[in-house]
């Protein structure tokens, strides 16, 4: 099973517009790596296509409080790592 994620602002096109630019590939690689790690950490969650949607569409109270805090924190951390290029 292949899991693919898109983070807003990191679409399929490369920022430089050229086929040989490595900066767009680097951002996509970072996003893929972070999302893969998140999928391993949260195997039972349907993370969807956009990580922002995991937070925006989350129904508060749908998990026990401690799980809820951990889940939302992990998703936000992943978003922050992607945006920071880590």
C-alpha positions as CSV (number, residue, x, y, z in Angstrom):
1,X,0.0,0.0,0.0
2,X,1.4,3.4,-1.0
3,X,0.4,6.4,1.2
4,X,0.7,9.8,-0.5
5,X,0.3,13.1,1.2
6,X,0.2,16.7,-0.1
7,X,1.0,19.6,2.1
8,X,-0.5,22.9,0.9
9,X,2.2,24.9,-0.9
10,X,4.1,21.8,-1.9
11,X,2.4,20.8,-5.1
12,X,3.8,18.6,-7.8
13,X,5.4,21.4,-9.8
14,X,8.9,22.6,-9.0
15,X,9.4,26.2,-7.8
16,X,12.1,26.9,-10.4
17,X,9.9,25.6,-13.2
18,X,12.8,23.7,-14.7
19,X,13.0,20.0,-14.9
20,X,16.5,19.9,-13.4
21,X,15.9,22.0,-10.3
22,X,16.7,20.2,-7.2
23,X,15.0,22.6,-4.7
24,X,11.5,21.4,-5.5
25,X,12.5,17.8,-5.3
26,X,14.1,18.4,-1.9
27,X,10.9,19.9,-0.5
28,X,8.9,17.0,-1.9
29,X,11.4,14.5,-0.4
30,X,11.1,16.2,3.0
31,X,7.3,16.1,2.8
32,X,7.3,12.5,1.8
33,X,9.8,11.5,4.5
34,X,7.9,13.3,7.3
35,X,4.5,12.0,6.1
36,X,5.9,8.4,5.9
37,X,7.2,8.7,9.5
38,X,3.8,10.0,10.6
39,X,2.0,7.2,8.9
40,X,4.2,4.7,10.7
41,X,3.6,6.4,14.1
42,X,-0.2,6.6,13.4
43,X,-1.0,3.4,11.5
44,X,-4.7,3.3,12.4
45,X,-5.4,6.9,11.3
46,X,-6.7,8.0,7.9
47,X,-4.5,11.0,7.4
48,X,-5.9,12.0,4.1
49,X,-4.3,13.9,1.3
50,X,-3.6,17.2,3.2
51,X,-2.2,17.2,6.7
52,X,-3.9,20.5,7.4
53,X,-7.2,18.7,6.9
54,X,-6.3,16.3,9.8
55,X,-6.4,19.3,12.1
56,X,-9.1,21.4,10.4
57,X,-11.6,18.6,10.1
58,X,-10.8,16.9,13.4
59,X,-13.8,16.4,15.7
60,X,-12.8,17.4,19.2
61,X,-13.9,14.7,21.7
62,X,-13.7,11.9,19.2
63,X,-10.8,10.4,21.0
64,X,-9.9,10.1,24.7
65,X,-8.3,13.4,25.8
66,X,-4.7,12.1,26.1
67,X,-4.8,10.4,22.7
68,X,-6.4,13.6,21.2
69,X,-3.6,15.8,22.4
70,X,-0.9,13.4,21.3
71,X,-2.5,12.9,17.8
72,X,-3.0,16.7,17.2
73,X,0.5,17.4,18.4
74,X,2.1,14.8,16.1
75,X,0.2,16.1,13.1
76,X,1.1,19.7,13.9
77,X,4.7,18.7,14.5
78,X,4.8,17.0,11.1
79,X,3.4,20.1,9.4
80,X,5.9,22.3,11.1
81,X,8.8,20.0,10.1
82,X,7.6,20.1,6.5
83,X,7.3,23.8,6.4
84,X,10.7,24.2,8.0
85,X,12.3,21.8,5.5
86,X,13.5,19.4,8.2
